[in-house]
Every structure is written in C-alpha cells, then in structure tokens.
Amino acid sequence: MLTRYFRLTEAVQAGHWSLGPSTDEQDQELDAWTAHTSRQVPDRIKLRIREKGRRRDFNLVGASGVPVLHARLAALFAEFTPQEVQLVPVDIKGCGDEYSLLIATRVIDLSRMRTELTKAGDPQVFRAGGSPGALIVSEHIQLLLERARLTGAAFEEV
C-alpha cells in the first residue's frame, strides 16, 4: 500500500499571534531560502511578535513560510524524523517558551513524487522542490501530530 502524504500548513485563526520575519543574532533578516536549506543558518534565530494573541505550536514565518515549532512539536520531529530534519533554536522577543525553526533536509520534486519517494525509501518529512514553503509529511507523522492536539497546524493531502 502506498504511503499517503500531506502538506503541513498553518491553520490561521482570529485571536492567535503572528510572528515577524526571522533574523540572525545581529538582527539581519534571513533569506527565506537559506533558512529552508540549512546553508549558513545561524546557531540561533530571533523573531518578533508581529501581532499579539494566543500562541500556536505550529507557525509559518516570512513570505515563503519557514516552519517555527513549539518545543513539544519539535520534540516529535526530533524523535520520529531525526535524520530528516534540522532544528534551530529560536528566541521570540516577549515569549518565554522554547521554539525551533524546522529545516527539512530532503527535497523531492512533487511532479515526480511517487517515483522519487520509492527511491528515497518513503521519507517521513521533506520539502517540495521549487517551493521552499511546502513542508510535506507522511500519514504516520500527520497522525502523530493530530493525536498530540497541536495548535496552528492543518493538513492537505498531496
């Protein structure tokens, strides 16, 4: 049976916060593509709260949608997909909770997804080639995230 895959998107709701663009330790805005590819990513990333509101476990930041995860969500990715993601600590001004930026280390072309997935050994998480903001997760990961009742995440089958 073929593994089903889902695009992990942000479930935007009124009353929740909105985070500003990511910056390095010198407050220089990061290139979104750099943040997605793990090239030249600083040891820590800084974010500002653009709009105050209730915090979410899953957030997309910047124009291309860089994933920023609460510690409990980041822990699930670290446990179940340790070879497929890089987690970079994030400091959010005015927020004491721990968050991480998620970088999916594998890129797969969605137009040839089934062929590439077979060759790649059915990965649990990857980025869609040509679309830096498209984070794709397996049905296994999707179910784990839904059971954990995390806030801010929505799933769209691909």
C-alpha positions in Angstrom: 0.0 0.0 0.0 1.3 3.4 -0.9 2.1 5.9 1.9 -0.1 8.9 1.9 1.5 12.4 2.2 0.2 15.7 3.4 1.2 19.3 3.1 1.6 20.8 6.5 0.1 24.3 6.5 -0.8 26.9 9.0 -4.3 27.0 10.4 -4.8 30.7 10.9 -7.5 31.7 13.4 -8.6 35.0 14.8 -7.1 35.8 18.2 -3.8 33.9 17.6 -0.4 35.6 17.3 1.5 36.3 14.1 5.3 36.2 14.1 7.5 38.5 12.1 10.4 37.6 9.8 13.4 35.6 11.1 16.7 37.5 11.8 20.1 36.4 12.9 21.9 37.4 16.1 22.8 40.8 14.5 19.1 41.5 13.6 19.7 41.0 9.9 16.7 39.4 8.2 17.4 35.9 6.9 16.9 34.9 3.4 14.0 32.5 3.5 15.6 30.1 1.1 18.7 29.9 3.3 16.5 29.1 6.3 14.9 26.2 4.3 18.1 24.7 3.0 20.3 24.7 6.2 23.1 26.7 4.4 24.6 29.4 6.5 21.9 29.2 9.2 23.0 30.8 12.4 23.1 28.8 15.7 20.1 30.8 17.0 17.4 32.7 15.2 15.4 35.7 16.5 11.8 36.5 15.9 9.4 39.3 16.9 5.7 39.0 17.6 4.0 40.9 14.8 0.5 40.6 16.2 -0.2 39.6 19.8 -2.6 36.8 20.6 -2.7 33.2 21.7 0.5 31.2 20.9 0.4 28.3 18.5 2.5 25.2 18.4 3.0 25.5 14.6 3.7 28.7 12.8 4.9 29.7 9.3 7.1 32.8 9.2 8.0 35.1 6.3 6.8 35.2 2.8 7.9 31.7 2.0 6.6 30.1 5.2 9.5 28.9 7.2 8.1 26.5 9.9 8.6 27.5 13.5 7.6 24.9 16.1 6.9 24.9 19.8 9.3 22.6 21.8 6.7 19.9 22.2 6.1 19.7 18.4 9.9 20.0 17.7 10.4 17.0 20.1 8.0 14.9 18.0 10.0 15.7 14.8 13.3 15.0 16.6 12.1 11.7 17.9 10.4 10.3 14.7 12.4 12.0 11.9 15.9 12.7 13.4 17.7 12.1 10.1 15.3 14.2 8.0 15.2 17.5 9.9 17.4 20.1 11.4 16.0 22.1 14.4 17.5 25.5 15.0 16.6 27.3 18.4 14.5 30.4 18.1 14.3 33.3 20.5 11.0 35.1 20.3 11.0 38.5 21.9 8.5 38.7 24.7 7.9 34.9 24.7 9.5 32.6 27.4 8.5 29.4 25.6 11.0 27.4 23.6 10.6 27.3 19.8 12.7 25.9 16.9 12.9 26.6 13.2 12.5 23.4 11.3 14.6 22.6 8.2 13.6 19.5 6.2 16.9 18.2 4.8 15.4 16.3 2.0 13.9 17.9 -1.2 11.6 15.9 -3.5 10.1 17.2 -6.8 6.3 16.9 -6.4 5.7 16.3 -10.1 7.8 13.1 -9.8 6.9 12.5 -6.2 5.9 8.8 -6.3 8.9 7.8 -8.3 11.3 9.8 -6.1 9.6 8.6 -2.9 10.2 5.0 -3.8 13.9 5.7 -4.5 14.1 7.7 -1.3 12.7 4.9 0.9 9.4 6.5 1.9 10.7 9.5 3.9 8.6 10.9 6.8 9.2 14.6 6.1 10.5 16.6 3.1 10.3 19.9 1.3 8.7 20.1 -2.1 11.3 21.0 -4.7 10.9 24.5 -6.2 8.6 25.6 -3.4 10.6 26.4 -0.2 7.5 26.8 1.9 5.9 23.4 1.1 6.6 21.1 4.0 5.3 17.5 3.3 4.8 14.9 6.0 3.8 11.2 5.8 0.5 10.0 7.1 2.3 8.5 10.1 3.6 11.9 11.1 0.3 13.6 10.3 -1.5 11.2 12.7 1.1 11.7 15.4 0.6 15.5 15.2 -3.1 15.2 15.2 -3.1 12.9 18.2 -0.9 15.4 20.1 -3.6 18.1 19.6 -1.1 20.7 18.5 -2.4 24.2 17.6 -1.8 26.0 14.4 -1.4 23.0 12.0 -3.6 22.0 9.1 -3.1 19.2 6.6 -3.8 18.9 2.9 -3.3 15.6 1.1 -0.9 15.8 -1.9 
